[in-house]
Amino acid sequence: MQCFDSDDLKRIRENLKSDLFLVQLIESPEETLKLKHFATYADGIGPWNKKILKEKINNKWTFTSLVSEAHALGLKVHPYTFRADALGEFPSFEKMLETLVIDANVDGVFTDFPDKVHKFFTEN
């Protein structure tokens, strides 16, 4: 289950004693500083995928420390939203997936194109 509202996720984990896989969606830069807190109730974080990208050097992306910091706290990282119709700075959907899933080492993705993500994972 994914949610932007941390109070709701904490309530699900603590009050309802749920063992659902909970993902704290994050969107603001300040929230990336709260990873330790998120790890007390969530299983993972869901940042906007651009929060993982730092800069392009010699046509290769470098990355922020968000993924490694989350992993150090035991959090999985499932960025959002991988869209084949909104590639931004990527030449293809496959290159977007390769960059973030393989190079940046995220654990999963949120997408509106599950068929394309499935194809990527079965072929790579």
Secondary structure as UniProt FT lines:
FT   STRAND          2..3
FT   HELIX           6..10
FT   HELIX           11..15
FT   STRAND          23..26
FT   HELIX           29..34
FT   HELIX           35..38
FT   TURN            39..41
FT   STRAND          44..48
FT   HELIX           49..51
FT   STRAND          53..57
FT   TURN            58..59
FT   STRAND          60..63
FT   HELIX           66..72
FT   TURN            73..74
FT   STRAND          76..77
FT   TURN            84..85
FT   TURN            88..89
FT   HELIX           93..97
FT   HELIX           98..103
FT   HELIX           114..123
//
